[in-house]
Amino acid sequence: MAEIDALFESINVRDLLAGHDLNDPTTPLSAPDLRLLKNRLESHSLRIKSKVQSYLVAHHSDFSELFSLCQDAVSRTRLISDDVSDVLQLVSDRPIDVEIRSVMDEITEKTKEVKLKRESLDLVSAIVGICEALQETKEALKNGRFRFAAERIRELKIVLRIGEEEDGEPVAYALLRKEWSNCFDEIQEVLAKFMENAVRFELESSRLQIKYQLSVGETAGIALSTVLEAMEVIGMLDYGLAKAADSIFKHVITPAVTHASTFTAVEDSSKTSGEITEATLRLKKSSDHKIEDVDGDAIYSGILKVVKFVCSSLCFGNSTWIHSFGRLTWPRISELIISKFLSKVVPEDASKLADFQKIIERTSQFEAALQELNFVSSSDAESRLSKYAEDVEVHFASRKKIEILAKARNLLLQCNFTIPQEIAMRNANLKSDGVGSLDINSSKHIVCLLFSSERCVVSEAASQLMNLVHKTLEDVCVSSARVASEFYNAARDSILLYEAVVPVKLEKQLDGINQAAVLLHNDCLYLFEEILGLAFEYRASFPSSIKEYAVFADVAPRFKLMAEEVLQKQVHLVISNLREAIDSADGFQNTHQMKQFESAQFCIEQVVFSLEKVHMIWKPVLRPKTYKQSMCVVLESVFRRIARDILLLDDMAADETFQLQRLIYLMLENLSSLLDSLRSADDTCRPLDDLIPSLLKTRKLAELLDMPLKSITSAWESGELSSCNFTRTEVQDFIKAIFTDSPLRKECLWRIDDVSQ
């Protein structure tokens, strides 16, 4: 084929027309050239044909083989085409894909059914296996194979996922869990009975007995160690040992603490066929019971002996069992030691704190010995004895704080909140400037207010309470930081005790008019000023650690407020009682009638009597200034009410005005001594009429009751009546009530009206 290719490539038109330039478009080919070209092409064509023919002849066998292959390929192609046509015909006649899909769906469904049945079979097998295991557990429990039963219970707990229940689980699982729970309760109850049988305390012989071969009901010959192992496997060690621990603590450890110098523990054991069948611990009276256990050596050694006996005889040296027993008893043991020993040997004096160091060392050694036995761990929570002993300063301060608060509480509860009659009378006659024979040091009831420098009568509880607070704060100044903090809090709490205790104690008295209430007012005022002065007096000497928060200013205002509230309540009660008395006069109407006059006169006498009674209660106790202010408020309410009732009368006969005037003069006369005592109550120069404005008005009203109409009008025009706190309306209504209608009355009313405008 390469020769033929070379032959075709040798044909070149340019070579066939050698004398003509084919690149020149301006010179076209001529007819001779074309004929020449044609002849030469034919010649070449014949030569090519000859070459091709000779090539085919030379390669005849190759071409024959090639054509034969082509024919085979065509034949196979026709066969494939026929097969495809048959398949297409078959598909078009019957939808095979639908049948295939149906078969596949059926296969899938059957596969699911098989899988479900297999899972169900596995579930049934598992349930059957669990049921058999539970049954084996019960049988083992009956036969005394406790270790095997406990292990099965533990395994089934994991299989049944106890405590991990989920929604949608088979009902059988719930039933199996219930069956497991019943089985667990049963084995727990059985093991607890064996433990109860194993550890017993005989009260008559004071002997703790531990049996190693146990029997309950038909089950006998069970080793104590087997019971303990089974309890550990199912996680009920604490539950199983609880009753035994409680019995040992109650009957053995408690006497070892409370009667350490009286009893001692003696160990013993019993053997059968060379094996120990029981161990005993007997409590015997000690011959050295007269020796006082000062450093706690007898207590600690006695408890250690009991603990060692328990560790070896009951727990067989197993650290897990020992620690479980310790966890059950140690909190109560430590609390018992603290309450019965350590708290009682805390020094009462700060100078003896150094002697307590020996007890601290002995306590630390005791806890270290317990840690070596694995009875307690080394955590801070379980080293409570050492911590308590090391914090002896705090305990000393806490004890002192309790004593201080107890003393303060007793002072408040035992005080009857009364003052001796002699003190009351002398104080009632005492001037506000302190002139008199009353000595501030002569009685616990007389104090000098810190900021006002006034003498004040207080209850014995208040004065002694402040003495206690001052003494406590003096101790704060010379104590260490921790002790000072406790003392400071004790001082504050003592003061707050007064606020908490006394108002409750005097609850009934505060609802009435009595000396205890005004004495409480004085107490609160005295405490208020004393508390304000505490910081100035002591704070500079306080330890620096408590200076930042040692304040009393937050407490003082509460007592100031309490003092004001108590006094205001007393004044309100007095005014309320006096108003009720005045109400019985029925507005002083128709006093020209004998019955009404006698009723009004009795009302006045009752008011005067009540005021005198209040005077007798208040003056001996209250400070002169406070007494004067309070009484003036009460008298102002009385005079204002009486004057108002009389001025509200719309019609008064001549005899009625005379009787009203008589009643007013009677009241003023009866109250003259009270008014005189108010004038001399303190050294202020302010007139009494300024403190009791209605007193002047009442006096003037008595004059107006027999004054002519023109004189009344002139008194208004001159401003005399307005200076006595009369209003224009009151004067006009008064004139209308007394005088009948006439030209003169109209003229006078007009003149009064004209002056007002």
C-alpha positions in Angstrom: 0.0 0.0 0.0 3.0 2.3 0.6 3.9 2.0 -3.2 0.4 3.0 -4.3 0.5 6.0 -1.9 3.8 7.1 -3.3 2.3 6.7 -6.8 -0.6 9.0 -6.0 1.7 11.5 -4.4 3.9 11.6 -7.6 1.0 13.2 -9.7 1.7 16.9 -9.8 -0.1 19.2 -12.3 2.7 21.7 -12.1 5.1 19.0 -13.3 2.8 18.1 -16.1 2.8 21.7 -17.4 6.4 22.5 -16.8 6.5 25.5 -19.2 3.5 27.4 -17.9 3.3 29.5 -14.8 0.1 28.5 -13.0 0.5 31.3 -10.4 -0.1 34.0 -13.0 -3.9 34.7 -13.3 -3.5 36.8 -16.4 -2.3 34.0 -18.6 -5.0 31.3 -19.0 -4.4 27.8 -20.3 -4.6 27.3 -24.1 -6.3 24.4 -25.9 -3.0 22.7 -26.7 -2.0 22.9 -23.1 -5.2 21.3 -22.0 -4.9 18.5 -24.5 -1.4 17.9 -23.3 -2.5 17.9 -19.8 -5.3 15.4 -20.6 -2.9 13.0 -22.4 -0.4 13.0 -19.6 -3.2 12.4 -16.9 -4.5 9.4 -18.9 -1.0 8.0 -19.1 -0.6 8.3 -15.4 -4.0 6.8 -14.8 -3.1 3.7 -16.8 0.1 3.3 -14.9 -1.8 3.6 -11.6 -4.3 0.9 -12.7 -1.5 -1.4 -13.7 0.2 -0.9 -10.3 -3.0 -1.5 -8.4 -3.8 -4.6 -10.4 -0.4 -6.1 -9.8 -0.7 -5.2 -6.0 -4.1 -7.0 -5.7 -2.7 -10.0 -7.5 0.3 -10.1 -5.2 -2.0 -9.8 -2.1 -4.9 -11.9 -3.2 -4.9 -14.2 -0.1 -4.9 -11.3 2.3 -7.8 -9.6 0.6 -9.7 -12.9 0.5 -9.2 -13.4 4.2 -10.3 -9.8 4.9 -13.5 -10.1 2.9 -14.3 -13.4 4.6 -14.0 -11.7 8.0 -16.3 -9.0 6.9 -18.8 -11.5 5.7 -18.8 -13.2 9.2 -19.2 -9.9 10.9 -22.2 -9.1 8.8 -23.7 -12.5 9.5 -23.3 -12.2 13.3 -24.8 -8.7 13.1 -27.8 -10.1 11.4 -28.2 -12.8 14.1 -27.9 -10.2 16.9 -30.5 -8.0 15.2 -32.8 -11.0 15.0 -32.3 -11.7 18.7 -33.0 -8.1 19.6 -36.1 -8.1 17.5 -37.3 -11.3 19.3 -36.6 -9.7 22.7 -38.5 -6.5 21.7 -41.3 -8.6 20.4 -41.4 -10.5 23.7 -41.4 -7.3 25.8 -44.0 -5.7 23.8 -46.3 -8.7 24.2 -45.7 -9.3 28.0 -44.5 -6.4 30.5 -41.7 -8.3 32.2 -40.6 -5.2 34.3 -43.9 -5.3 36.2 -43.4 -8.9 37.0 -39.8 -8.3 38.1 -40.9 -5.4 40.4 -43.7 -7.6 41.9 -41.2 -10.3 42.6 -38.8 -7.9 44.2 -41.5 -6.4 46.4 -42.5 -9.9 47.5 -38.8 -10.8 48.3 -38.5 -7.6 50.4 -41.7 -8.3 52.3 -40.6 -11.9 53.0 -37.2 -10.7 54.1 -38.8 -8.2 56.6 -41.0 -11.0 57.9 -38.1 -13.3 58.4 -36.1 -10.5 60.1 -39.0 -9.7 62.4 -39.6 -13.3 63.3 -35.8 -13.7 63.9 -35.9 -10.6 66.2 -39.0 -11.9 68.0 -37.4 -15.3 68.4 -34.3 -13.5 69.9 -36.5 -11.5 72.2 -38.4 -14.6 73.3 -35.1 -16.3 73.8 -33.8 -13.4 75.9 -37.0 -13.3 77.9 -36.8 -17.0 78.5 -33.2 -16.7 79.5 -33.9 -13.8 81.9 -36.9 -15.7 83.4 -34.6 -18.8 83.9 -31.9 -16.6 85.4 -34.5 -15.0 87.9 -35.7 -18.5 88.7 -32.1 -19.7 89.3 -31.6 -16.6 91.5 -34.6 -17.5 93.6 -33.5 -21.1 93.9 -30.0 -20.1 94.8 -31.5 -17.8 97.5 -33.5 -20.6 99.0 -30.4 -22.9 98.9 -28.2 -20.4 100.7 -26.0 -19.6 97.6 -26.1 -15.9 98.4 -23.0 -15.0 96.4 -24.3 -16.7 93.2 -27.8 -15.0 93.7 -26.2 -11.6 94.3 -24.1 -11.9 91.1 -27.1 -12.9 89.1 -29.1 -9.9 90.5 -26.2 -7.6 89.5 -26.0 -9.1 85.9 -29.7 -8.9 85.4 -29.7 -5.3 86.5 -27.4 -4.5 83.6 -29.4 -6.7 81.1 -32.8 -5.2 82.1 -31.2 -1.7 82.2 -32.8 -0.9 85.6 -33.2 2.8 86.0 -32.8 3.4 82.2 -36.4 2.7 81.1 -37.6 4.1 77.8 -41.0 4.6 76.2 -42.2 2.1 73.7 -40.4 -0.9 75.3 -42.1 -4.3 75.3 -44.5 -4.9 78.1 -42.6 -8.0 79.0 -39.6 -5.9 80.0 -41.7 -4.0 82.5 -42.9 -7.3 84.0 -39.4 -8.6 84.1 -38.2 -5.4 85.8 -40.9 -5.8 88.4 -40.0 -9.4 88.9 -36.3 -8.3 89.3 -37.3 -5.7 91.8 -39.2 -8.3 93.8 -36.3 -10.6 93.7 -33.9 -7.8 94.8 -36.2 -6.9 97.7 -36.3 -10.5 98.7 -32.6 -11.0 98.7 -32.1 -7.7 100.5 -34.6 -8.7 103.2 -33.0 -12.1 103.6 -29.5 -10.6 103.9 -30.7 -8.0 106.4 -32.2 -10.7 108.6 -28.9 -12.6 108.5 -27.0 -9.4 109.5 -29.5 -8.8 112.3 -28.9 -12.3 113.5 -25.1 -11.9 113.2 -24.7 -8.8 115.4 -26.5 -8.6 118.7 -26.0 -6.7 122.0 -27.0 -8.2 125.3 -28.1 -5.5 127.6 -28.0 -7.6 130.7 -24.4 -8.7 130.3 -23.3 -5.5 128.4 -21.9 -7.8 125.7 -21.6 -7.2 121.9 -21.8 -10.6 120.1 -20.8 -11.3 116.5 -21.7 -14.7 115.1 -19.8 -16.2 112.1 -22.1 -19.1 111.3 -25.6 -17.9 110.7 -29.0 -19.4 110.3 -32.4 -17.9 109.5 -35.5 -20.2 109.2 -34.6 -23.3 107.2 -31.4 -21.8 105.8 -28.4 -22.6 108.1 -24.6 -22.7 108.1 -24.2 -19.5 106.2 -20.9 -17.7 106.8 -21.0 -14.1 107.8 -18.4 -13.2 105.2 -20.6 -14.7 102.5 -23.5 -12.5 103.6 -21.2 -9.4 103.5 -19.9 -10.3 100.1 -23.4 -10.8 98.7 -24.4 -7.4 100.1 -21.4 -5.7 98.5 -22.2 -7.4 95.1 -25.7 -6.0 95.0 -24.8 -2.6 96.4 -26.7 -2.9 99.7 -23.7 -2.8 102.1 -24.7 0.4 103.7 -28.3 -0.8 104.1 -27.2 -4.1 105.5 -24.8 -2.7 108.0 -27.1 0.2 109.1 -28.9 -1.6 111.9 -25.7 -3.2 113.2 -23.9 0.2 113.1 -26.8 1.8 114.9 -26.7 -0.9 117.7 -22.9 -0.7 118.1 -23.0 3.1 118.3 -25.9 3.2 120.7 -24.8 0.4 123.1 -21.0 0.4 122.8 -19.6 3.7 121.4 -21.9 6.0 123.3 -20.9 4.6 126.7 -17.2 4.7 125.6 -17.6 8.5 125.2 -20.0 9.4 127.9 -18.6 7.1 130.6 -15.0 6.7 129.3 -13.5 6.7 132.7 -16.0 4.2 134.1 -16.1 1.4 131.5 -13.5 -0.5 129.5 -13.9 -2.9 126.6 -12.6 -6.5 126.7 -12.5 -8.8 123.7 -13.2 -12.5 123.7 -14.0 -15.3 121.2 -15.5 -18.8 121.0 -14.2 -21.7 119.0 -15.8 -24.9 117.7 -13.7 -27.7 116.1 -10.8 -25.3 116.0 -12.7 -22.6 114.2 -13.9 -19.3 115.7 -17.7 -19.3 115.7 -18.3 -15.9 117.4 -16.5 -12.9 118.7 -17.6 -10.8 121.7 -16.8 -7.4 123.2 -17.7 -7.0 126.8 -18.0 -3.6 128.6 -16.6 -3.8 132.1 -16.3 -1.3 134.9 -12.9 0.2 135.1 -11.0 0.3 138.4 -9.6 3.7 137.5 -13.0 5.4 137.2 -12.0 8.2 139.6 -9.4 9.5 137.3 -10.7 12.5 135.3 -10.2 12.3 131.6 -8.8 15.7 131.0 -7.1 15.3 127.6 -9.6 12.8 126.2 -7.1 9.9 126.2 -9.6 7.4 127.7 -12.3 8.4 125.2 -10.1 8.1 122.2 -8.5 4.9 123.3 -11.8 3.3 124.1 -13.3 4.2 120.7 -10.2 2.9 118.9 -10.5 -0.4 120.7 -14.1 -0.7 119.6 -13.3 0.3 116.0 -10.5 -2.2 115.8 -12.7 -4.9 117.1 -15.3 -4.1 114.4 -12.7 -3.9 111.7 -11.3 -7.3 112.5 -14.3 -9.2 113.8 -17.1 -7.8 111.7 -15.5 -6.5 108.6 -12.7 -9.1 108.4 -10.2 -6.4 107.5 -11.9 -5.6 104.2 -11.3 -1.9 103.5 -14.6 -1.5 101.6 -16.6 -2.9 104.4 -14.7 -1.0 107.0 -15.2 2.3 105.2 -18.9 1.6 104.8 -19.3 1.0 108.5 -17.3 4.2 109.2 -19.4 6.2 106.8 -22.5 5.1 108.8 -21.1 5.8 112.2 -18.4 8.5 112.0 -20.7 11.5 111.6 -22.6 10.5 114.8 -19.4 9.6 116.7 -17.7 12.9 115.9 -20.9 14.9 116.9 -21.0 12.9 120.1 -17.4 13.6 120.9 -17.8 17.3 120.2 -21.0 17.7 122.3 -19.9 15.5 125.2 -16.2 16.3 125.4 -14.6 18.9 123.1 -17.3 21.6 123.6 -17.1 21.1 127.4 -13.4 21.5 127.6 -13.2 24.7 125.6 -11.4 27.2 127.9 -13.6 29.8 129.6 -10.8 32.2 129.7 -8.6 33.3 126.8 -5.5 32.8 129.0 -6.1 29.0 129.1 -6.2 28.5 125.3 -2.6 27.3 125.3 -3.5 24.4 127.6 -5.9 23.2 125.0 -3.0 22.3 122.6 -2.6 18.9 124.2 -6.2 18.0 123.4 -5.7 19.2 119.8 -2.6 16.9 119.4 -4.5 13.9 120.9 -7.5 14.5 118.6 -5.3 14.6 115.5 -3.6 11.3 116.5 -7.0 9.7 117.0 -8.2 10.7 113.6 -4.9 9.6 112.0 -5.3 6.1 113.6 -8.8 5.9 112.2 -7.5 6.8 108.7 -4.9 4.0 108.9 -7.8 1.6 109.6 -9.7 3.0 106.5 -12.5 3.8 109.0 -12.5 7.4 107.7 -10.9 9.2 104.8 -8.5 12.1 104.9 -11.1 14.6 103.5 -11.8 17.8 105.4 -15.4 16.7 106.0 -14.3 13.6 107.9 -11.5 15.4 109.8 -14.2 17.4 111.7 -12.8 16.7 115.2 -9.3 18.1 114.3 -10.9 21.0 112.6 -13.1 21.7 115.6 -10.2 21.4 118.0 -8.0 23.6 115.9 -10.7 26.3 115.8 -10.8 26.5 119.6 -10.6 30.3 119.5 -13.7 30.4 117.4 -15.4 27.9 119.7 -14.3 29.9 122.7 -15.7 33.0 121.2 -18.9 31.2 120.1 -19.4 29.9 123.6 -18.9 33.4 125.0 -21.3 34.8 122.4 -23.9 32.3 123.5 -23.4 33.2 127.2 -23.6 36.9 126.4 -26.8 36.5 124.4 -28.3 34.2 127.0 -27.5 36.8 129.7 -29.0 39.6 127.6 -32.2 37.5 127.0 -32.6 36.7 130.7 -32.2 40.4 131.5 -35.0 41.3 129.1 -37.3 38.5 130.1 -36.9 38.9 133.8 -37.4 42.7 133.9 -40.9 43.8 134.9 -40.5 47.3 133.4 -41.5 49.2 136.5 -39.6 51.7 138.6 -39.5 52.1 142.4 -42.0 54.6 143.7 -39.3 56.6 145.4 -37.4 57.0 142.1 -40.6 58.0 140.3 -41.6 60.7 142.8 -38.1 62.2 143.0 -37.9 62.2 139.2 -41.3 63.8 138.9 -40.1 66.7 141.1 -36.7 67.0 139.3 -36.0 70.0 137.1 -34.8 69.4 133.6 -31.5 71.0 134.3 -30.8 68.2 136.9 -31.2 70.4 140.0 -32.3 68.2 142.8 -31.2 65.4 145.0 -31.3 62.6 142.3 -27.9 61.0 141.8 -27.2 59.3 138.5 -25.2 56.6 140.3 -27.8 56.0 143.0 -30.0 53.7 140.9 -29.9 51.5 137.8 -33.0 53.3 136.6 -31.4 56.7 136.2 -29.1 57.4 133.2 -27.7 60.4 131.5 -28.4 60.7 127.8 -25.2 60.9 125.8 -25.9 63.7 123.4 -28.6 65.8 125.2 -27.0 65.5 128.7 -30.5 65.0 130.2 -31.3 62.7 133.0 -33.7 59.9 132.0 -35.5 57.1 133.8 -35.1 53.8 132.1 -35.8 50.1 132.9 -33.2 48.1 134.7 -33.1 45.8 131.6 -32.0 48.7 129.3 -29.2 50.0 131.7 -27.9 46.5 132.4 -28.1 45.6 128.7 -25.9 48.6 127.8 -23.4 47.7 130.6 -23.2 44.2 129.1 -22.7 45.7 125.6 -19.9 48.0 126.8 -18.1 45.2 128.6 -18.3 43.0 125.5 -16.9 45.8 123.3 -14.1 46.3 125.7 -13.2 42.6 125.2 -13.3 43.2 121.4 -10.6 45.8 121.7 -8.2 43.3 123.4 -9.0 40.1 121.5 -7.7 38.5 118.4 -9.4 39.0 115.1 -11.6 35.9 115.1 -12.6 36.3 118.7 -13.2 40.0 118.3 -15.5 39.3 115.4 -17.7 37.0 117.5 -17.8 39.4 120.4 -18.7 42.3 118.1 -21.6 40.2 116.7 -22.6 39.3 120.2 -22.8 43.0 121.1 -24.9 43.8 118.0 -27.2 40.8 118.6 -27.7 41.7 122.2 -29.0 45.1 121.2 -31.2 43.6 118.6 -32.6 41.2 121.2 -34.2 44.2 122.9 -36.0 45.1 119.7 -37.1 41.5 119.2 -38.1 40.5 122.8 -39.4 43.6 124.6 -42.2 44.7 122.2 -43.5 41.2 122.2 -43.3 40.9 126.0 -45.1 44.2 126.5 -47.6 43.7 123.8 -50.6 43.9 126.1 -49.2 46.9 128.0 -48.6 48.8 124.7 -52.3 48.5 123.9 -53.1 50.5 127.1 -52.0 53.6 129.0 -49.5 52.6 131.5 -46.0 53.2 132.8 -44.4 50.3 131.0 -45.1 51.8 127.6 -43.5 55.2 128.4 -40.6 53.4 130.1 -40.2 51.5 126.8 -40.1 54.9 125.0 -37.3 56.1 127.4 -35.4 52.8 126.9 -35.5 53.2 123.1 -34.3 56.8 123.3 -31.5 55.9 125.7 -30.4 53.0 123.5 -30.6 55.2 120.4 -28.1 57.7 121.8 -25.9 55.0 123.4 -25.7 53.0 120.1 -24.7 56.2 118.2 -21.9 56.7 120.6 -20.5 53.2 120.5 -18.6 53.7 117.2 -17.0 56.9 118.5 -16.0 55.3 121.8 -14.6 51.9 120.7 -14.0 51.8 116.9 -10.5 53.3 117.1 -9.4 50.5 119.4 -11.0 47.6 117.4 -8.7 45.2 115.5 -8.1 46.4 112.0 -9.8 43.3 110.5 -13.2 44.3 111.8 -12.9 48.1 111.6 -14.3 47.9 108.0 -17.6 46.4 109.0 -17.9 47.3 112.7 -20.7 49.8 112.6 -23.8 50.5 114.7 -25.3 53.4 112.9 -27.6 51.1 111.0 -29.1 49.9 114.3 -29.7 53.2 116.0 -32.4 54.7 113.8 -34.6 51.7 114.5 -34.7 52.5 118.2 -35.3 56.2 117.5 -38.3 55.2 115.3 -39.6 52.7 117.9 -39.4 55.4 120.7 -41.4 57.8 118.5 -44.0 55.1 117.6 -44.5 54.1 121.2 -45.0 57.7 122.4 -47.3 58.5 119.5 -49.4 55.5 120.2 -49.7 56.5 123.9 -50.8 60.0 123.0 -53.2 58.6 120.5 -54.7 56.2 123.1 -55.1 59.0 125.6 -56.8 61.3 123.0 -59.0 58.5 121.9 -60.2 57.8 125.5 -60.8 61.5 126.1 -62.8 61.8 123.0 -65.0 58.9 124.1 -65.5 60.7 127.4 -66.4 64.0 125.7 -68.8 62.1 123.4 -70.9 61.2 126.4 -71.8 65.0 126.9 -73.8 64.8 123.7 -72.3 68.0 122.3 -73.2 70.0 125.5 -76.8 70.5 124.3 -79.6 71.6 126.6 -77.3 72.1 129.6 -80.1 74.4 131.1 -81.9 71.2 131.8 -80.7 69.6 135.0 -80.2 66.1 133.7 -78.2 67.3 130.7 -76.1 69.6 132.9 -75.3 66.7 135.3 -74.3 64.5 132.3 -72.1 67.3 130.9 -70.6 67.9 134.4 -69.8 64.2 134.8 -68.1 64.2 131.4 -65.9 67.2 132.4 -65.0 65.5 135.7 -64.2 62.2 133.8 -62.0 64.1 131.4 -60.2 65.9 134.3 -59.7 62.6 136.1 -58.3 60.9 133.0 -55.9 63.8 132.5 -54.7 63.6 136.1 -54.2 59.9 135.7 -52.1 60.4 132.6 -50.2 63.1 134.4 -49.4 60.7 137.3 -48.2 58.0 134.8 -46.2 60.2 132.5 -44.5 62.8 134.6 -42.4 60.4 136.8 -41.0 58.7 133.8 -40.9 61.0 130.8 -38.3 63.6 130.3 -39.7 67.1 131.3 -39.6 68.4 127.7 -41.2 65.2 126.3 -43.8 65.2 129.1 -44.7 68.8 128.4 -45.0 68.4 124.7 -47.1 65.3 125.0 -49.4 66.7 127.6 -49.9 69.9 125.6 -50.9 67.8 122.5 -53.4 66.0 124.7 -54.8 69.1 126.3 -55.0 70.9 122.9 -57.2 68.1 121.6 -59.5 68.3 124.7 -59.9 72.1 124.6 -60.3 72.2 120.8 -63.0 69.5 121.0 -65.0 71.1 123.8 -64.8 74.6 122.2 -65.9 73.2 118.9 -68.9 71.4 120.4 -70.1 74.5 122.2 -69.6 76.7 119.1 -71.6 74.3 117.0 -74.7 74.8 119.1 -77.3 76.6 117.0 -79.6 77.8 119.7 -78.6 78.7 123.3 -81.0 80.0 126.0 -79.7 82.5 128.6 -79.7 79.8 131.3 -77.8 77.5 129.0 -75.0 80.0 128.4 -74.7 80.4 132.1 -74.4 76.7 132.6 -71.9 76.3 129.8 -69.8 79.0 131.3 -70.0 77.3 134.6 -68.8 74.0 133.1 -65.8 75.7 131.3 -64.7 77.4 134.6 -65.1 74.1 136.4 -62.9 72.4 134.0 -60.2 75.1 134.0 -60.3 75.2 137.8 -59.8 71.5 138.1 -57.0 71.5 135.6 -55.2 74.5 137.1 -52.7 72.3 139.0 -52.0 70.3 135.9 -51.5 73.5 133.9 -49.2 74.9 136.6 -47.1 71.7 136.5 -46.7 72.1 132.7 -45.5 75.7 133.1 -42.8 74.5 135.5 -42.0 71.3 133.7 -39.0 72.6 131.9 -37.0 75.8 131.6 -38.4 77.1 128.4 -39.9 80.6 128.4 -42.5 79.9 125.8 -46.0 80.7 127.1 -48.4 77.8 127.7 -51.0 79.5 125.4 -48.6 79.1 122.5 -48.3 75.4 123.1 -52.1 74.9 123.7 -53.8 77.4 121.3 -57.3 76.2 122.2 -56.7 76.9 125.9 -56.9 80.7 125.2 -59.8 80.2 122.9 -61.7 78.2 125.6 -61.1 80.9 128.2 -62.3 83.6 125.8 -65.3 81.4 125.0 -66.3 81.4 128.6 -66.2 85.2 128.7 -68.2 85.5 125.4 -71.0 83.4 126.9 -72.1 86.4 129.2 -70.8 89.2 127.0 -73.2 91.8 125.4 -73.6 91.7 121.6 -71.9 95.0 121.0 -69.0 94.0 123.2 -68.6 90.8 121.1 -68.7 92.8 118.0 -66.1 95.3 119.3 -63.9 92.4 120.4 -63.9 91.1 116.8 -63.3 94.5 115.3 -60.3 95.1 117.6 -58.8 91.7 116.6 -59.0 90.3 120.1 -61.1 87.3 119.0 -59.1 86.5 116.0 -56.0 86.5 118.2 -57.7 83.9 120.3 -58.1 81.7 117.2 -61.8 82.5 116.5 -62.9 82.6 112.9 -65.5 85.0 111.4 -68.0 82.2 110.8 -67.6 80.9 114.4 -68.3 84.4 115.8 -71.3 85.0 113.5 -72.8 81.5 114.3 -72.2 82.1 118.0 -74.1 85.5 117.9 -77.0 83.9 115.9 -77.2 81.0 118.5 -77.3 83.4 121.6 -79.1 86.5 120.4 -82.5 86.7 118.7 -83.0 88.3 115.3 -83.1 92.1 115.5 -81.8 95.1 113.7 -78.9 95.4 116.2 -77.9 91.7 115.5 -78.1 92.4 111.7 -75.9 95.5 112.2 -73.4 93.6 114.3 -73.2 90.7 111.8 -72.7 93.2 109.0 -69.9 95.0 110.9 -68.2 91.6 111.5 -68.6 90.7 107.9 -67.3 94.1 106.9 -64.2 93.8 109.1 -63.5 90.4 107.6 -63.6 91.8 104.0 
